[in-house]
Amino acid sequence: MTMMDERVAARRKGVSEDRARRRLRWVLGTILVLLVAVAAYWLVRSPILSITEVDVAGAVESDPQGAVDELGMGRGVPTIDVRAGTIEAAIERDPWVADATVRVSWPGSLSIVVVEHVPVAAVESGDGLVLVSADGSAIESADADTGLPTIALDASPIVIGETTEDALMLGALSFIDAMSLDRRSGTTVTERDGGLIALVDGHEVRLGRPDEMAMKAVVLEELLDRGLESGAAIDLIAPMRPAVRNPEPQVEAEE
């Protein structure tokens, strides 16, 4: 074999060895990547990165924890599988819940903050009563003795979980919500001739159209605080020009 042949053979051998080394590095690199991927997959689905803490705030009448458990996203579930938006939607299906905020934090905590509706009146609907919040959201059925003001209007039946759009109903709720708590007890709101009528502290109050209801409540409180004759009727159709009509004096019968 000539010197040239030896050089060619040596070069070919070197090229082959380089290819083998590159192939080995590629195989080892691929194996390493697969091992890292498997380890990462195991880690994110392991108890180390699973939900270990569920913190709920603001819930009194609602059950956010029950909603989380029903979705299968509570303690022991891999954090990567927990969806904040899905949990929020499930919690907000509860008629008591006005708003829910859910935050998922790594490595494994779930924080839930709930804002619940506050019932301001018991509304007559069908043969029963429904608790309703100031924004018209129907919360739940109620017993006869709720301790809340009562609204009795000729409106469509209240559907629990839905929000009424009836103008008179929303006006009545706004009026009650603007009243002080100690004056709400025993208050009833009805309608007459297309307008609202309230009975407050034994006084019949003409409220009229469902506008400026908060102002009407404020003016009414001021009039009541001044002291009115028992049974006096109050007209608040124009709240800046209220009118008070005292009851007619009783005429004693002649003997």
C-alpha positions as CSV (number, residue, x, y, z in Angstrom):
1,M,0.0,0.0,0.0
2,T,1.4,3.4,-1.0
3,M,1.7,6.3,1.3
4,M,-1.3,8.0,-0.5
5,D,-3.5,5.0,0.2
6,E,-2.6,5.0,3.9
7,R,-3.5,8.7,4.1
8,V,-6.9,8.1,2.4
9,A,-7.6,5.1,4.7
10,A,-6.7,7.1,7.8
11,R,-9.0,10.0,6.7
12,R,-11.9,7.7,6.0
13,K,-11.4,6.1,9.4
14,G,-11.4,9.6,11.1
15,V,-14.5,10.6,9.2
16,S,-16.3,7.4,10.3
17,E,-15.2,7.9,13.9
18,D,-16.5,11.5,13.8
19,R,-19.9,10.3,12.5
20,A,-20.0,7.6,15.2
21,R,-19.2,10.2,17.9
22,R,-21.9,12.6,16.6
23,R,-24.4,9.8,16.4
24,L,-23.6,8.8,19.9
25,R,-23.9,12.4,21.2
26,W,-27.3,12.7,19.4
27,V,-28.5,9.4,21.0
28,L,-27.3,10.5,24.4
29,G,-28.9,13.9,24.0
30,T,-32.2,12.5,22.9
31,I,-32.2,10.1,25.9
32,L,-31.4,13.1,28.2
33,V,-34.2,15.2,26.8
34,L,-36.6,12.3,27.2
35,L,-35.5,11.7,30.8
36,V,-35.9,15.4,31.6
37,A,-39.4,15.4,30.0
38,V,-40.4,12.3,31.9
39,A,-39.0,13.8,35.2
40,A,-40.8,17.1,34.5
41,Y,-44.1,15.3,33.7
42,W,-43.8,13.3,36.9
43,L,-42.9,16.4,39.0
44,V,-45.9,18.5,37.8
45,R,-48.3,15.6,38.5
46,S,-46.7,14.5,41.7
47,P,-47.9,15.4,45.3
48,I,-45.1,17.9,45.4
49,L,-46.9,20.2,42.9
50,S,-50.5,19.3,43.8
51,I,-53.1,21.4,45.6
52,T,-52.5,21.2,49.3
53,E,-54.3,24.3,50.5
54,V,-57.8,25.7,49.6
55,D,-58.5,29.1,51.2
56,V,-62.1,30.4,50.9
57,A,-63.1,33.9,52.0
58,G,-66.5,35.7,52.0
59,A,-68.7,32.6,51.8
60,V,-71.6,32.5,54.4
61,E,-74.6,31.2,52.5
62,S,-72.8,29.7,49.5
63,D,-70.6,26.6,49.3
64,P,-67.5,27.3,47.1
65,Q,-65.7,24.3,48.6
66,G,-68.5,22.0,47.4
67,A,-68.2,23.4,43.9
68,V,-64.5,22.8,43.9
69,D,-64.9,19.2,45.1
70,E,-67.7,18.5,42.5
71,L,-65.3,19.7,39.8
72,G,-62.5,17.4,41.1
73,M,-60.1,20.3,41.5
74,G,-59.5,20.3,45.2
75,R,-56.8,19.0,47.4
76,G,-54.5,16.3,46.0
77,V,-55.2,17.4,42.4
78,P,-52.1,18.4,40.3
79,T,-52.0,22.2,40.2
80,I,-51.5,22.1,36.4
81,D,-55.0,20.6,36.1
82,V,-56.8,23.3,38.1
83,R,-58.6,25.9,36.0
84,A,-59.5,29.1,37.8
85,G,-62.1,30.2,35.2
86,T,-63.9,26.9,35.4
87,I,-64.1,27.1,39.2
88,E,-65.3,30.7,39.1
89,A,-68.1,29.8,36.7
90,A,-69.2,26.9,38.9
91,I,-69.3,29.0,42.1
92,E,-71.2,31.8,40.4
93,R,-74.0,29.4,39.4
94,D,-75.0,29.6,43.1
95,P,-77.8,32.2,43.3
96,W,-76.3,33.5,46.5
97,V,-73.0,34.4,44.8
98,A,-72.7,37.9,43.1
99,D,-69.1,37.5,42.2
100,A,-66.2,35.0,42.7
101,T,-62.5,35.4,42.2
102,V,-60.3,32.3,42.0
103,R,-56.5,32.4,42.0
104,V,-54.3,29.3,41.5
105,S,-50.8,29.7,42.9
106,W,-47.8,27.4,42.4
107,P,-46.7,25.1,43.9
108,G,-50.1,24.1,45.2
109,S,-52.6,26.6,46.7
110,L,-56.1,27.7,45.6
111,S,-57.5,31.0,46.8
112,I,-61.3,31.8,46.5
113,V,-62.9,35.1,47.3
114,V,-66.7,35.3,47.2
115,V,-69.0,38.3,47.2
116,E,-72.5,37.2,48.1
117,H,-75.8,38.9,47.4
118,V,-77.5,40.6,50.4
119,P,-81.3,40.3,50.4
120,V,-83.0,43.6,50.9
121,A,-86.7,42.5,50.5
122,A,-89.0,39.6,50.3
123,V,-90.9,39.7,47.1
124,E,-94.3,38.1,46.6
125,S,-94.1,35.7,43.7
126,G,-96.8,33.2,42.9
127,D,-97.9,31.6,46.2
128,G,-94.7,32.4,48.1
129,L,-91.9,34.8,48.8
130,V,-88.5,35.1,47.2
131,L,-85.5,36.9,48.8
132,V,-84.2,39.5,46.3
133,S,-81.1,41.7,46.4
134,A,-80.9,45.4,45.6
135,D,-79.9,44.8,42.0
136,G,-82.9,42.5,41.4
137,S,-81.2,39.2,41.8
138,A,-83.6,36.5,43.1
139,I,-81.7,34.5,45.7
140,E,-83.9,31.8,47.2
141,S,-87.4,31.0,48.4
142,A,-88.4,32.3,51.8
143,D,-90.7,31.7,54.7
144,A,-93.5,34.1,55.6
145,D,-91.6,35.6,58.5
146,T,-88.4,37.0,56.9
147,G,-88.0,40.2,58.9
148,L,-87.4,42.0,55.7
149,P,-89.5,44.6,53.9
150,T,-92.1,43.1,51.6
151,I,-92.8,44.0,48.0
152,A,-96.0,43.0,46.3
153,L,-96.3,44.1,42.7
154,D,-98.3,42.9,39.7
155,A,-95.1,41.7,38.0
156,S,-93.9,38.5,36.3
157,P,-93.0,35.7,38.7
158,I,-89.5,35.9,40.1
159,V,-87.2,33.1,39.0
160,I,-84.5,32.1,41.5
161,G,-81.0,32.6,40.0
162,E,-82.2,35.3,37.5
163,T,-82.3,39.1,37.7
164,T,-85.5,41.0,37.2
165,E,-85.7,43.8,34.7
166,D,-89.1,45.1,35.9
167,A,-88.8,48.9,36.4
168,L,-91.2,49.1,39.3
169,M,-89.6,46.2,41.0
170,L,-86.1,47.7,40.6
171,G,-87.5,51.1,41.8
172,A,-89.0,49.5,45.0
173,L,-85.7,47.7,45.7
174,S,-83.7,50.9,45.2
175,F,-86.0,52.7,47.6
176,I,-85.7,50.1,50.3
177,D,-82.0,49.8,49.9
178,A,-81.6,53.5,50.5
179,M,-83.5,53.4,53.7
180,S,-81.8,53.0,57.1
181,L,-82.0,49.5,58.5
182,D,-84.1,50.5,61.5
183,R,-86.8,52.0,59.2
184,R,-87.1,49.0,56.9
185,S,-88.7,46.7,59.4
186,G,-92.4,46.4,58.6
187,T,-92.2,48.4,55.4
188,T,-94.2,47.2,52.4
189,V,-94.2,48.5,48.9
190,T,-97.2,47.9,46.5
191,E,-98.4,49.6,43.3
192,R,-101.4,51.8,42.5
193,D,-102.3,53.4,39.2
194,G,-99.0,52.5,37.7
195,G,-97.0,54.0,40.5
196,L,-95.4,52.8,43.8
197,I,-97.0,53.1,47.2
198,A,-95.1,52.4,50.4
199,L,-96.3,51.9,54.0
200,V,-93.5,53.0,56.4
201,D,-94.0,53.5,60.1
202,G,-97.7,53.6,59.7
203,H,-97.6,56.3,57.0
204,E,-98.8,55.8,53.5
205,V,-96.1,57.2,51.1
206,R,-96.8,57.9,47.5
207,L,-93.6,57.3,45.6
208,G,-95.0,57.4,42.0
209,R,-92.7,56.5,39.1
210,P,-89.6,54.4,39.8
211,D,-87.1,57.2,39.5
212,E,-85.1,59.2,42.1
213,M,-85.9,56.4,44.6
214,A,-82.8,57.0,46.7
215,M,-83.6,60.7,47.0
216,K,-87.2,59.8,47.9
217,A,-85.9,57.5,50.7
218,V,-83.6,60.3,52.1
219,V,-86.4,62.9,52.1
220,L,-88.8,60.4,53.8
221,E,-86.3,59.8,56.5
222,E,-85.9,63.5,57.1
223,L,-89.7,64.0,57.4
224,L,-90.0,61.1,59.8
225,D,-87.2,62.3,61.9
226,R,-89.0,65.7,62.4
227,G,-92.0,63.9,63.7
228,L,-95.3,63.5,61.9
229,E,-98.8,63.1,63.1
230,S,-99.8,59.5,63.4
231,G,-101.4,58.3,60.1
232,A,-100.2,61.2,58.1
233,A,-100.0,60.6,54.4
234,I,-96.8,61.6,52.5
235,D,-96.5,62.5,48.8
236,L,-93.0,62.1,47.4
237,I,-93.8,62.0,43.7
238,A,-91.7,65.2,43.5
239,P,-89.1,64.5,46.2
240,M,-87.8,68.1,46.4
241,R,-91.4,69.3,47.0
242,P,-92.8,66.7,49.4
243,A,-96.3,67.1,50.7
244,V,-97.7,65.9,54.0
245,R,-101.5,65.5,54.6
246,N,-102.6,64.9,58.2
247,P,-105.5,62.6,58.8
248,E,-108.9,64.2,59.0
249,P,-110.0,64.9,62.6
250,Q,-112.6,62.6,64.0
251,V,-115.9,64.3,64.5
252,E,-117.6,63.2,67.7
253,A,-121.2,62.3,67.2
254,E,-123.8,64.5,69.0
255,E,-125.7,62.9,71.8
